[in-house]
Every structure is written in C-alpha cells, then in structure tokens.
C-alpha cells in the first residue's frame, strides 16, 4: 500500500495522568452527565450511577469525550474512539514516567520511513 492509500487515517495516542483532588466533585459531575444522557437505557444508568459513586477513575471516564479533543480541528472527522481509565501508582521521580526529549525523538523517528 502506498503512503497516499494509508495516510487518510491516523491513530492519535494520548496518555494523561490526572490527579483527582476532588473525588466528590468528579462523581457529582459524572452523575450529572449520566442523568442528562437521554439515550442511556435505565439498566445501564443504574450500573453507571453505582460505578461512579465507587470509583473516581470510572467517574472520569464518563466525563471525558474524545470528540471534544478533535471536534474543532479543521479537516478532521473522528471515526472511532476508545478510552479507559484506571487508578495507578504515580511517582513523578520514577524513570518510567520520564518523558524527556530523547524518548519523544525516538518515537518520531519510528514513523520517518513509512512509505519509503
């Protein structure tokens, strides 16, 4: 396949680490989103209410909307999206969380030969 045939679709990967310092506020906002979703079946709504009350990561998943990330980018249409949340152990001093310029440069280099 040539570059022109494959370049129409692009996978954008984004990793975010968020600190939730207001879990009650996140849960309340998620519950509001769930209640406002008129297309959600009642059985799913009941499950969603329980999930966001128990888990801030689950509540955050109800508040994140991938379309909001790219919805205003000209010439781009969101075709498919998936995302997940999980509570993690985060140590900003740990090497695994270090996103220095060398790491970013290596990733950029990986795609340089596509279509060559």
Protein Blocks (a to p, Z undefined) as FASTA:
>chain_A
ZZklmmmpccdddddddddfblmlmmmmmmmmmmmmmkbcfklmmmmmmmmmmpmklmmm
mmpcfklmmmmpghiacfbdcdddddddddfkbmklpccfklmmmmmmmmmmgoZZ
